[in-house]
Amino acid sequence: MDHYTPSPDRYDKIPYNRSGKSGLKLPAFSLGLWHNFGEGDDYDNMRAMIRCAFDNGITLFDLANNYGPPYGSAEKSFGKLFAEDLKPYRDELLIATKAGYDMWPGPYGNWGSRKYLFASLDQSLLRMGLDYVDIFYHHRMDPDTPLEETMNALADLTVQGKALYIGISRYSVPRLEEALKILRERRCPVVLFQDRYSLFDRHIETEGIKTCCKEQGLGITSFSPLAQGLLSDKYLRGIPEDSRMKKDGRYLHESDLTPAKLQAIRQLNELAKERGQSLAEMALAWILRDGGVASVLIGASRPAQILENVKAADNTRFSKEELQKIDSITDI
């Protein structure tokens, strides 16, 4: 096994943004391990991606208990990679995981009960070989468990030292405000909100979530910034046979690529060329344009994609005319 020594200039590669009003700074880009770190994925490629990410200043690795497939396997893969390469640099890393979706059979393996959250984080720590995670998210709203139970469980996990910070994911504004009130009464370090956000999915703007996070002093981490690959050059000429849309179809369907959306993708690509960026770079830069998002979660299937994505930080400035043109193109 070759010895890994990270790039000495890694912290010069990308910006770091403060998470809301907290003391925590996040890399402008984080590596999401939702895809390509499961049981059947190539281990050498996983290792190359983790090394590439850290060499380029990405210090935040984003997981969840059920990432894989199968459930738990992404955390197991990361645990092995951490032990082999990253353990000496633990204090330079932010490791995040989540609980809230179905994880194991029976009434205690899902949602937001104290029983589930405590058990899930213990299992995650065991799979990753960690004493604590830096960020622990509740992954989604629970319609049945009292919010006080869920939030007090999260607060207690920080008191126990199993999580340094708490995050909330995919909550509505009213529910988020209620959750924050409970957590802050407990003096719990809640610092992050996570949700989807892209040129094609702006619900955190239209539903007031982005504004609420700013007012409440929360940072935002956004996922699916390329709309599952639609905002890349992959689909400019239609649907490739080797694409996720053709081969998987769980999250991106052929019906998603309507003629109107394909036209919009091509128009956005032309604007990106005018800016000297690829479509993916422009889509990522747009998310970081106003400081409302602290870190963008990127997914990758190979190191080259990570290198392309981090280049987006070189130009996150948009003219008023460019923003108006983007809004017009994506109003479909």
C-alpha positions in Angstrom: 0.0 0.0 0.0 1.5 3.4 -1.0 1.8 6.0 1.6 -0.5 9.1 1.1 0.9 12.6 1.7 -1.6 15.3 0.8 -0.7 18.3 -1.4 1.0 20.9 0.8 -0.9 23.8 -1.0 -4.3 22.2 -0.6 -5.7 25.1 1.3 -4.9 27.5 -1.5 -7.1 25.7 -4.0 -10.7 26.8 -2.9 -12.3 29.4 -0.7 -13.7 28.6 2.8 -17.0 30.1 3.9 -18.3 30.7 7.4 -21.4 28.6 8.2 -23.9 31.2 9.1 -23.0 33.0 12.3 -21.0 30.1 13.7 -17.2 29.8 14.0 -17.2 26.9 11.5 -15.8 27.4 8.1 -16.7 25.1 5.2 -14.9 24.5 1.9 -16.8 26.0 -1.0 -17.1 22.4 -2.3 -17.7 19.2 -0.4 -17.6 15.7 -1.6 -20.9 13.8 -1.3 -20.7 10.0 -1.0 -24.3 9.3 -2.0 -23.2 7.5 -5.2 -20.1 5.6 -6.2 -19.0 4.6 -2.7 -21.2 1.5 -2.3 -20.3 -2.2 -1.9 -20.0 -2.8 -5.7 -18.0 0.2 -6.6 -14.3 0.2 -7.5 -12.2 0.7 -4.4 -9.1 2.1 -6.1 -11.4 4.7 -7.8 -13.0 5.7 -4.5 -9.5 6.1 -3.0 -8.4 8.3 -5.9 -11.5 10.5 -5.5 -11.0 11.0 -1.8 -7.3 11.8 -2.3 -8.1 14.2 -5.1 -10.8 15.9 -3.1 -8.5 16.5 -0.1 -5.5 17.5 -2.2 -7.7 20.3 -3.6 -8.9 21.7 -0.3 -12.1 19.7 0.1 -12.2 19.0 3.8 -16.0 18.1 4.2 -17.1 14.6 3.3 -20.8 14.2 3.4 -22.4 10.8 4.1 -25.7 9.3 5.5 -26.5 6.1 7.3 -28.3 4.7 4.2 -25.9 5.7 1.5 -24.7 2.8 -0.6 -26.0 0.5 -1.9 -26.5 -1.5 0.3 -27.4 0.7 3.3 -24.3 1.5 5.4 -21.8 0.5 2.7 -20.7 4.1 1.9 -19.8 4.7 5.5 -17.9 1.4 5.6 -16.0 2.4 2.5 -15.2 5.7 3.9 -14.1 4.1 7.2 -11.6 2.0 5.3 -10.3 5.0 3.3 -10.1 7.1 6.4 -8.0 4.4 8.3 -5.7 4.0 5.3 -5.1 7.6 4.2 -6.9 10.3 6.3 -6.6 9.3 9.9 -3.4 11.4 10.5 -5.4 14.5 9.3 -8.6 13.9 11.3 -8.4 17.4 12.8 -8.4 18.9 9.3 -11.5 17.1 8.3 -15.3 17.7 8.6 -17.1 14.4 8.5 -20.9 14.6 8.3 -23.5 11.9 8.4 -27.3 11.8 8.7 -30.2 9.8 10.0 -33.9 10.0 9.1 -34.7 7.6 6.4 -35.3 3.8 6.6 -32.2 2.0 7.8 -33.2 -1.3 9.3 -36.5 -3.3 9.8 -39.0 -2.7 12.5 -40.4 0.4 14.2 -37.1 1.8 15.5 -35.1 2.0 12.2 -36.6 5.1 10.6 -37.7 8.7 11.1 -36.8 10.7 14.2 -37.3 9.0 17.5 -34.6 9.2 20.2 -34.2 5.4 20.0 -33.5 5.6 16.2 -31.2 8.6 16.3 -29.0 7.3 19.1 -28.7 3.8 17.6 -28.1 5.2 14.1 -25.2 7.5 15.1 -23.6 4.7 17.1 -23.8 2.4 14.1 -22.4 5.1 11.8 -19.4 5.8 14.1 -18.7 2.1 14.2 -18.8 1.7 10.4 -16.5 4.7 9.9 -14.1 3.9 12.8 -14.7 7.3 14.4 -15.1 8.6 17.9 -17.3 11.5 16.7 -18.7 13.1 13.6 -18.3 16.8 13.0 -21.8 17.3 11.7 -24.9 15.1 12.4 -28.0 15.9 10.4 -31.6 15.0 10.9 -32.3 13.9 7.3 -36.0 14.8 7.0 -39.1 15.9 8.9 -40.9 13.3 11.0 -44.7 13.8 10.9 -45.4 11.7 13.9 -42.6 11.9 16.5 -42.8 15.1 18.6 -40.3 17.6 17.4 -39.1 18.1 21.0 -38.0 14.5 21.2 -36.1 14.7 17.9 -34.4 18.0 18.7 -33.5 17.0 22.3 -32.0 13.8 21.1 -29.8 15.8 18.7 -28.8 18.2 21.5 -28.0 15.3 23.8 -25.7 13.7 21.1 -23.6 16.9 21.1 -23.5 16.9 24.9 -22.2 13.3 24.8 -19.5 14.4 22.3 -20.7 12.1 19.5 -21.4 15.1 17.2 -19.8 18.6 17.3 -22.4 20.4 15.3 -26.0 19.7 14.3 -27.6 20.2 10.9 -31.2 20.0 9.7 -32.1 18.7 6.3 -35.2 19.2 4.1 -37.5 20.9 6.7 -40.1 23.4 5.8 -39.7 27.0 7.1 -42.3 26.7 9.9 -40.9 23.4 11.1 -37.3 24.6 10.8 -38.1 27.7 12.9 -39.7 25.5 15.6 -36.7 23.2 15.6 -34.2 26.0 16.0 -36.1 27.4 18.9 -35.9 24.1 20.8 -32.2 23.6 19.9 -31.2 27.1 20.9 -33.0 26.8 24.2 -30.7 23.8 24.8 -27.7 25.9 23.6 -27.1 23.2 21.0 -24.6 24.2 18.2 -27.0 23.9 15.2 -25.2 25.5 12.3 -26.3 24.0 9.0 -29.3 23.4 6.7 -29.1 21.0 3.8 -31.4 20.8 0.7 -31.5 20.5 -3.1 -30.6 23.6 -5.0 -29.8 24.1 -8.7 -30.6 26.3 -11.6 -33.5 23.9 -12.3 -34.6 23.6 -8.6 -35.0 26.8 -6.7 -37.5 25.7 -4.1 -35.3 26.9 -1.2 -35.7 30.4 -2.7 -39.4 30.2 -3.6 -40.4 28.7 -0.2 -38.4 31.2 1.8 -35.9 28.7 3.1 -32.8 30.5 1.9 -34.0 33.8 3.5 -34.9 32.0 6.7 -31.4 30.5 7.0 -29.8 33.9 6.5 -32.1 35.4 9.2 -31.5 32.6 11.6 -27.7 32.5 11.1 -27.6 29.1 9.5 -25.2 28.1 6.7 -26.5 26.1 3.8 -25.1 23.0 2.1 -26.7 22.2 -1.2 -26.9 18.9 -3.0 -27.8 17.9 -6.6 -26.3 21.2 -7.9 -26.1 19.7 -11.4 -29.7 18.4 -11.3 -28.5 14.8 -11.4 -26.2 15.6 -14.4 -28.6 17.6 -16.5 -26.5 20.7 -15.9 -23.4 19.2 -17.5 -22.4 18.5 -21.1 -23.6 14.9 -20.8 -27.1 15.5 -22.2 -26.5 18.3 -24.8 -27.0 15.9 -27.6 -29.7 13.8 -26.0 -29.4 10.7 -23.7 -26.2 8.8 -23.9 -26.4 5.0 -23.6 -24.0 4.9 -20.7 -25.7 7.7 -18.7 -27.3 7.3 -15.3 -30.6 8.2 -16.9 -30.4 5.1 -19.2 -28.7 2.7 -16.8 -30.3 3.5 -13.5 -33.5 5.6 -13.7 -34.2 5.8 -10.0 -33.6 9.5 -9.7 -33.4 10.8 -13.2 -35.9 9.7 -15.8 -36.0 10.0 -19.6 -39.2 12.0 -19.2 -37.2 14.6 -17.3 -35.4 15.6 -20.4 -38.3 17.4 -22.1 -37.6 19.3 -25.4 -38.0 22.6 -23.4 -35.5 21.5 -20.9 -33.0 20.3 -23.5 -33.3 23.7 -25.2 -32.7 25.4 -21.9 -29.6 23.2 -21.3 -28.2 24.2 -24.7 -28.9 27.9 -24.1 -27.2 27.8 -20.7 -24.2 26.0 -22.3 -23.8 28.8 -24.7 -23.9 31.4 -21.9 -21.3 29.3 -20.0 -19.0 29.4 -23.1 -19.3 33.2 -23.2 -18.1 33.2 -19.5 -15.2 30.9 -20.3 -16.7 28.1 -18.2 -18.2 24.7 -18.8 -21.9 24.3 -18.2 -21.2 22.4 -14.9 -18.8 25.1 -13.8 -21.3 27.9 -14.4 -24.1 25.9 -12.6 -21.9 25.5 -9.6 -20.7 29.1 -9.6 -24.3 30.3 -9.8 -25.0 28.6 -6.5 -22.1 30.3 -4.8 -22.8 33.7 -6.4 -24.3 35.5 -3.4 -22.8 33.9 -0.3 -26.1 32.3 0.7 -24.7 28.8 0.3 -21.6 28.0 2.3 -20.7 24.7 0.6 -21.9 22.9 -2.6 -22.0 19.1 -2.4 -20.5 17.6 -5.5 -20.8 14.0 -6.5 -18.2 12.4 -8.7 -17.5 9.1 -10.5 -13.9 9.9 -11.1 -11.2 12.4 -10.0 -11.3 14.4 -13.2 -14.9 15.5 -12.4 -13.7 16.8 -9.0 -11.0 18.8 -10.7 -13.5 20.3 -13.2 -16.0 21.2 -10.4 -13.6 23.0 -8.1 -12.6 25.3 -11.0 -16.0 26.9 -10.7 -14.7 28.8 -7.7 -12.4 30.8 -10.0 -15.4 32.9 -11.2 -18.6 33.2 -9.2 -19.3 36.7 -10.3 -22.4 37.3 -12.5 -23.5 40.5 -14.1 -27.1 41.6 -13.7 -27.6 40.9 -17.4 -26.3 37.3 -17.0 -28.5 36.6 -14.0 -31.6 37.9 -15.9 -30.7 35.8 -18.9 -30.3 32.7 -16.7 -33.7 33.4 -15.1 -35.3 33.7 -18.5 -33.8 30.5 -19.8 -34.7 28.4 -16.8 -38.3 29.8 -16.5 -39.8 26.6 -18.0 
